[in-house]
Amino acid sequence: MSCGPAAAHDHRGMTRVALAGYQGRVGQALVPVLEEAPDIDYVGGVGRGDDLGSFLRRHRPEMLVDFTRPEAALHNALAAVAAGAVPIVGTSGLRKDEVARLRTACAAAGLGGIVAPNFAVGAVVMIWLAEHAAPFFDGVEILEMHHEGKADAPSGTAVATARAIAAARAGGFEAKPAAKENLPGTRGGSLDGIAIHSVRLPGLIAEQEVQFGLPGQVLTISHRTTSRDAFAPGVLLAVRRLRKETTFYDGLGALLGIP
């Protein structure tokens, strides 16, 4: 079995943390962070094709951080719960019913947990700002841009943003279709009446713009991830909070106390 290295130091009183997806782009950024944290015992990583059940029995982590793929994340998180480990899921693309299933499993096991489409603090603040701006504008569209290897489109962050914005404005929004669409799909997808446009290009990591419009003016709220180190503070916050409580958090905003 392949697994990431664990730091060699006194582990007493530390939280045992494992990482699913340690070989991925985000995983490679998180491994040194988990290894160097003075209150975390990084017990190793599990990759695609490894036997997760065997890994959990052997290493007995108290928490499993997951940055894998949507088709694997729920399975990994439920396996963690069954092994008594708190799931910290940063994989985007999980459906509402899948999050609800994980929440129920955590409650039954007496564990906390979190599913966050984006662990970057700035991205969560962006959604919060957009939610507060929504009641004052007639139109809004979302442009989200990610690296070419991102599996899902639109991103989980864009979906969460659209839902928050729509709920914040009485009557919601209505996406404006083109009178003549010369190329199908040019106007993007529509979620809760909000058009979402997805870009996938080499060189990008993660960016999002929320553009609100009124006659004669446009308000743009944007967030740019310049490196995958952006996810580390949110992950560390989740680890340190969830070792003390059994709350299940739906998104990093809830963990930060952003309503």
C-alpha positions as CSV (number, residue, x, y, z in Angstrom):
1,M,0.0,0.0,0.0
2,S,1.3,3.5,-0.8
3,C,1.1,6.0,1.9
4,G,2.6,9.4,2.6
5,P,5.4,9.7,5.2
6,A,4.7,10.5,8.8
7,A,6.8,12.9,10.8
8,A,9.1,11.4,13.5
9,H,8.4,13.1,16.8
10,D,6.6,12.6,20.1
11,H,3.0,11.9,19.2
12,R,1.5,11.9,22.7
13,G,-1.5,14.2,23.0
14,M,-1.6,14.8,19.2
15,T,-4.6,14.1,16.9
16,R,-4.0,11.2,14.5
17,V,-4.9,12.4,11.0
18,A,-4.8,10.6,7.6
19,L,-5.2,12.0,4.1
20,A,-7.1,10.4,1.3
21,G,-5.9,11.7,-2.1
22,Y,-2.4,12.6,-0.8
23,Q,-1.0,12.2,-4.3
24,G,-3.3,14.8,-5.9
25,R,-2.6,18.5,-6.4
26,V,-4.2,19.6,-3.1
27,G,-3.0,16.5,-1.2
28,Q,0.7,17.2,-2.1
29,A,0.3,20.7,-0.6
30,L,-1.4,19.4,2.5
31,V,1.1,16.6,3.4
32,P,3.9,18.9,4.6
33,V,1.3,21.1,6.5
34,L,0.0,18.1,8.4
35,E,3.5,16.7,9.0
36,E,4.7,20.0,10.5
37,A,1.7,20.9,12.6
38,P,2.8,20.6,16.2
39,D,-0.6,19.2,17.4
40,I,-1.1,16.7,14.6
41,D,0.2,13.2,14.1
42,Y,0.1,12.6,10.4
43,V,-0.3,8.8,10.1
44,G,0.0,8.7,6.3
45,G,-1.9,9.0,3.1
46,V,-4.1,6.6,1.1
47,G,-4.3,6.8,-2.7
48,R,-6.5,5.5,-5.5
49,G,-6.4,1.7,-5.7
50,D,-5.3,1.3,-2.0
51,D,-7.4,-0.7,0.4
52,L,-9.0,2.0,2.6
53,G,-10.5,-0.4,5.1
54,S,-7.1,-2.0,5.7
55,F,-5.4,1.3,6.0
56,L,-7.9,2.5,8.6
57,R,-7.6,-0.6,10.6
58,R,-3.8,-0.5,10.5
59,H,-3.2,3.2,11.2
60,R,-6.4,4.0,13.3
61,P,-6.6,7.7,12.4
62,E,-9.0,9.9,14.5
63,M,-9.7,12.0,11.4
64,L,-9.7,11.4,7.6
65,V,-9.2,14.4,5.4
66,D,-10.5,13.7,1.9
67,F,-9.5,15.5,-1.3
68,T,-10.2,12.8,-3.9
69,R,-13.0,12.7,-6.5
70,P,-16.8,12.9,-6.1
71,E,-17.4,9.3,-7.0
72,A,-15.0,8.2,-4.1
73,A,-15.4,10.8,-1.5
74,L,-18.7,9.6,0.1
75,H,-17.4,6.0,0.2
76,N,-14.2,7.1,1.9
77,A,-16.1,9.3,4.4
78,L,-18.5,6.6,5.4
79,A,-15.7,4.1,5.8
80,A,-13.9,6.6,8.0
81,V,-17.1,7.0,10.2
82,A,-17.4,3.2,10.4
83,A,-13.8,3.1,11.7
84,G,-14.5,5.8,14.3
85,A,-12.7,8.6,12.3
86,V,-14.1,12.0,11.8
87,P,-14.6,12.8,8.1
88,I,-13.2,16.1,6.8
89,V,-14.3,16.3,3.1
90,G,-12.9,18.9,0.8
91,T,-13.9,17.1,-2.4
92,S,-16.5,19.1,-4.3
93,G,-19.4,17.7,-6.3
94,L,-21.2,15.8,-3.5
95,R,-25.0,15.9,-3.9
96,K,-27.3,17.1,-1.1
97,D,-28.6,13.6,-0.4
98,E,-25.0,12.3,-0.1
99,V,-24.1,15.0,2.4
100,A,-27.3,14.2,4.3
101,R,-26.4,10.5,4.4
102,L,-23.0,11.4,5.8
103,R,-24.5,13.7,8.4
104,T,-26.8,10.9,9.5
105,A,-23.9,8.4,9.8
106,C,-21.9,10.8,11.8
107,A,-24.7,11.4,14.2
108,A,-25.3,7.7,14.7
109,A,-21.6,7.2,15.5
110,G,-21.4,10.2,17.8
111,L,-18.9,11.9,15.6
112,G,-18.6,15.4,14.1
113,G,-17.7,16.0,10.5
114,I,-17.6,18.6,7.7
115,V,-18.2,18.7,3.9
116,A,-16.8,21.9,2.4
117,P,-16.8,22.5,-1.4
118,N,-14.0,25.0,-0.8
119,F,-11.6,25.1,2.2
120,A,-10.2,28.5,1.2
121,V,-11.3,31.1,3.7
122,G,-11.4,33.9,1.1
123,A,-13.8,31.9,-1.1
124,V,-16.2,31.5,1.8
125,V,-16.1,35.2,2.6
126,M,-16.7,35.9,-1.1
127,I,-20.0,33.9,-0.9
128,W,-21.0,35.7,2.2
129,L,-20.4,39.1,0.6
130,A,-22.3,38.0,-2.6
131,E,-25.2,36.9,-0.4
132,H,-25.4,40.3,1.2
133,A,-25.2,42.1,-2.1
134,A,-27.9,40.0,-3.8
135,P,-31.0,41.9,-2.6
136,F,-29.9,45.1,-4.2
137,F,-29.3,44.0,-7.8
138,D,-31.5,42.9,-10.7
139,G,-29.1,40.5,-12.4
140,V,-26.2,38.2,-11.5
141,E,-23.9,35.8,-13.2
142,I,-21.1,33.6,-12.0
143,L,-17.8,32.9,-13.8
144,E,-15.7,30.1,-12.3
145,M,-12.3,29.2,-13.6
146,H,-10.2,26.1,-12.7
147,H,-7.4,24.0,-13.8
148,E,-8.0,21.6,-16.7
149,G,-7.9,18.5,-14.4
150,K,-10.9,19.5,-12.3
151,A,-13.5,16.7,-12.5
152,D,-16.8,18.5,-12.0
153,A,-18.4,21.6,-13.7
154,P,-19.7,23.8,-12.4
155,S,-17.6,23.8,-9.2
156,G,-19.1,23.1,-5.9
157,T,-18.2,26.6,-4.8
158,A,-20.1,28.1,-7.8
159,V,-23.1,26.0,-6.9
160,A,-23.0,27.0,-3.3
161,T,-22.7,30.6,-4.3
162,A,-25.7,30.5,-6.7
163,R,-27.9,28.9,-4.1
164,A,-26.9,31.4,-1.4
165,I,-27.5,34.3,-3.7
166,A,-30.9,33.1,-4.9
167,A,-32.1,32.5,-1.4
168,A,-31.0,36.0,-0.3
169,R,-33.2,37.9,-2.8
170,A,-37.0,37.8,-2.6
171,G,-38.3,36.3,-5.8
172,G,-34.9,35.1,-6.8
173,F,-33.3,35.8,-10.1
174,E,-34.1,34.9,-13.7
175,A,-31.3,34.0,-16.1
176,K,-31.6,35.9,-19.4
177,P,-31.4,33.6,-22.4
178,A,-30.1,34.9,-25.7
179,A,-32.7,35.7,-28.3
180,K,-30.5,33.7,-30.7
181,E,-27.9,31.3,-29.4
182,N,-25.5,30.7,-32.3
183,L,-23.6,28.1,-30.3
184,P,-25.5,25.9,-27.9
185,G,-24.5,26.4,-24.3
186,T,-22.8,29.8,-24.8
187,R,-24.9,31.4,-22.1
188,G,-23.7,28.7,-19.6
189,G,-25.8,26.6,-17.3
190,S,-28.6,28.0,-15.0
191,L,-29.0,27.2,-11.4
192,D,-31.9,28.8,-9.4
193,G,-32.1,31.3,-12.2
194,I,-28.4,32.3,-12.1
195,A,-26.2,31.7,-15.1
196,I,-22.9,29.9,-14.3
197,H,-20.0,29.8,-16.8
198,S,-17.1,27.3,-16.3
199,V,-13.6,27.7,-17.7
200,R,-11.0,24.9,-17.6
201,L,-7.5,25.8,-18.6
202,P,-3.9,24.8,-17.8
203,G,-2.2,27.5,-15.6
204,L,-5.3,28.1,-13.5
205,I,-5.8,26.9,-10.0
206,A,-9.2,28.3,-8.8
207,E,-10.9,31.6,-9.4
208,Q,-14.4,32.9,-9.3
209,E,-16.2,36.1,-10.1
210,V,-19.7,37.0,-9.1
211,Q,-21.0,39.9,-11.3
212,F,-24.1,41.8,-10.2
213,G,-25.8,44.3,-12.5
214,L,-28.1,47.3,-12.4
215,P,-28.6,49.9,-15.2
216,G,-25.3,51.8,-15.6
217,Q,-23.3,49.8,-13.1
218,V,-21.7,46.4,-12.3
219,L,-20.4,45.1,-9.0
220,T,-17.8,42.3,-9.2
221,I,-16.9,40.2,-6.2
222,S,-13.9,37.9,-6.9
223,H,-11.6,35.5,-5.3
224,R,-8.4,34.1,-6.7
225,T,-6.5,31.1,-5.4
226,T,-2.8,31.6,-6.2
227,S,-1.6,28.3,-4.7
228,R,-3.1,25.2,-3.1
229,D,-1.6,26.4,0.2
230,A,-4.9,28.4,0.4
231,F,-6.8,25.3,1.6
232,A,-4.4,24.5,4.5
233,P,-5.8,27.1,7.1
234,G,-9.3,25.8,6.6
235,V,-8.3,22.2,6.9
236,L,-6.3,22.9,10.1
237,L,-9.2,24.8,11.6
238,A,-11.5,21.9,10.9
239,V,-9.2,19.4,12.5
240,R,-8.7,21.5,15.6
241,R,-12.4,22.3,16.0
242,L,-13.7,18.8,15.4
243,R,-11.4,17.1,17.9
244,K,-13.3,19.0,20.5
245,E,-16.9,18.7,19.4
246,T,-19.4,16.4,17.6
247,T,-21.0,19.0,15.3
248,F,-21.5,18.3,11.6
249,Y,-20.7,21.3,9.5
250,D,-22.1,21.8,6.0
251,G,-19.5,24.1,4.5
252,L,-16.5,26.1,5.9
253,G,-18.8,29.1,6.4
254,A,-20.7,27.3,9.2
255,L,-17.4,26.4,10.8
256,L,-16.3,30.1,10.6
257,G,-19.6,31.3,12.1
258,I,-20.6,33.1,8.9
259,P,-24.4,32.8,8.6
